[in-house]
């Protein structure tokens, strides 16, 4: 189960699931072609993770609350007991509108999606 906690007041949201968690690590090594031939490389550690969290809820109200939670100047902690590798402290970027996801044939469950761009921060 994934839980997102706002740092300033410990308000939380617990999405039904998080899909499409994709993290990219921006490489920063610098490679120089030398005039006389060969290369010189400056090794620089990669940036922290950044990407988009797609948060899904079975309640429209919960989805709107999650969107509102991410608006404003604050940081957030994402934790997941099943996948601890994605745990992180982050700042939110663009928060996508709440969208209703069409039901699959035979399903009675309606899903609501909130997209949150993020930038991981040092803890």
Buried (B, 14 or more C-beta within 10 A) or exposed (E): EBBBBBEEEEBBBEBBEBEEBEBEEEEEEEEEEEEEEEEEEEEEEEEBBBBBBBBBBEEEEBBBBBBBBBEEEBBBBBBBEEEEEBBBBBBBEEBBEBEEEEEEEEEEEEBBBBBBBBBBBEE
